Structure formats: structure tokens, C-alpha cells
Amino acid sequence: MPAKNGLDDEWETMENNKSVPENLPTVSNGKVGVLLINLGTPDGYDKKSMRRYLREFLSDNRVIEWSRWLWYPILYGIVLNTRPKKSGAAYEAIWNHQKNESPLRTFTRSQASKLASSLKDKPTIMVDWAMRYGNPSIAEKLTELKQTGCERILIFPLYPQYSASTTATVNDKAFEALSSMRWMPAIRTVYAYHDKPVYIKALAKSIRNHLKDLDFEPEKIIASYHGIPKSYVEKGDPYYDHCLITTGLLREELGWGEDRLINCFQSRFGPEEWLQPYTDETIKNLGNQGIKNVAVFNPGFVCDCLETLEEIAVEAAEIFKQAGGTNFSHIPCLNDSEDGMKVIEEITRFELLGWV
């Protein structure tokens, strides 16, 4: 810790000795907020809820960078009239019917609750959660944190690898909400943590534990990240590099080579070329090549969601078996596990240094 100078001592003395005039209105302040923010979720899997969610998501210029003149006729004329039914059926298959919500909402709420418990040694910290698309909204939660006395708020986009289409759009929305506040809190934002040792070790441990309990030995392990259009990377988005770094560090941690741990990208949408190799095509090719046993995990997803529980655990498994594969296993995300929460807590504590 750097030594104090004379100005530091003078400032501390002033802070300790300052007096507050009597009969002033009481202002609730002095607290620090932590807002965990995930991608988003529909409120239900019915057509109306799905259309509302998809409209907000696919209208984001950070997600679809096409000209509005080109994209909106497609979005409103085709996508929002056809995709809600298909997506709704997929959500229904993975829905948490007990709580009547998506798994993403269930896990994100639990992460916020567990983080709050782990930070009880810091009584001035308040933890909450929000969604970039859907509810609860970022604006709603920032307002609540401010009203409960948070003078400082840490925005924590739950994306290990940075992309303008994820981390940046969360920050955009947060600052948009702040622009309407007369009395704004101070803000910090969490950057990518794709290479942080606590994250890499947590993923490696999760993979080892899962494979240990399988009754077969996977010949190939696939790290499947959410894809983005190749053009985004060509414009300067660091996402592709971040994904490769994560996979490379995992290979080192697990002691595996490129022939066993494969890097792929899923969830492409539209006619553009996206980051390759594509997960679905890779899985199909492995089956055609005689590979019988594979496991897939999703290091870019903090919580299990539609893209992991349906697109990978169900659709990818079907593709692999139709191509001749025998055994397929999906390794769950870190979710609110003990090791997953260690990642979130360590990063939070680091980012709050100087505030708490």
C-alpha cells in the first residue's frame, strides 16, 4: 500500500472532524451498490412475451449492426412474425415451471443472493441483479439502488469475454439510465475476466468433476462460445481473441492439446459469415469421422440458458448422434455453484478496492 503524504493526512483529518449543521433534511447515502447484469429473458414463453423480448433484443444496434432501413423491414416483417413461436417452444422445453421463469433468471437471482451473503463483512454493500433485455430492467434497479442510498455503483456485466454486443450494450443501457438522474451515483464497470486465474481454475475443476462422473471417456471436448459476425471482429471487437485466450489457458490448466480441446462458436443468425468453426458443423463432422464420444461446455456463459440447455444439450446431441456418434454430454455452466460464486466474488472485491 502506498505511503500517505501530507495531503492524505490533512484530508483524513478534515473528513473525521467535519460537522453537519443541525435541522438539515436526512439524506440516505454512503452505501455501495453492486449490480449483476445478464443478457436477458422473456417473462414467459407465450407468443406475446417472446415477441416483446425479441423485439427489444434484436432492435439493439450493438447486436444487429445493419442499417435500420435494411434490418427493420426484416425484423418486423419476418422475424417477429415467425421466430416467437419457435423460440417459445424452445423456452418451454427448458422452463423452470416451479418458479414460472427461465433458468437464466433463476440462476442470476441466486448469484446475486449468494454474493450478498458472501459480502456480509462489508455492511455498506448492497447487491442486486438486472437484465439487459426484459425484466428486471437496468434502469429500474439502478434507480432502486440510488434510492436506497448507494452513492457508488459497480456495474458487473456477466460476460467473461468482452464484446460490444454484450458488455458494451450493458454499459450503454446503464449510462442511458443515469442520464435521466439529477443526482447520479459514481459508476465503475467490470471489464472482461477471460484470463483471470480464478475463472480458468473454476472452469477446469468443473470439467474434471463432470468427466469423472461419466460412464464413458470423451474423445473430444468442445468449448462452444456464442458466436458473433466476423465483421464485428474485423472492426476491432476483441471477442475472438478473448475466446482463444480462455481456451488456450484451459488447455494449459487441464494439460490437454488442441486435438482434444476444440474451440467452436454457436448460435449464428442471418446470412453473414460468423466466427468459425461452427459448433453444429464441427459436431456433425466428428460423428461422420467416427468419433463416438464427446462432451461440450460453454465457457462464455455464466448461467445455463436457452443456448446451453436447448441448443447444445438437446439440438447438438441430436446432430452428433444422427451423424453416427454414441455418447454426448453437456457440461453445465458454473451457475451459482461454489466455484462459480468464487469467481464473481473475487472479481467484485477487486473492483471495489478503494470504495470499500
Order of alpha helices (4+ residues) and beta strands (2+ residues): alpha-beta-alpha-alpha-alpha-alpha-beta-alpha-beta-alpha-beta-alpha-beta-alpha-alpha-beta-alpha-beta-alpha-alpha-beta-alpha
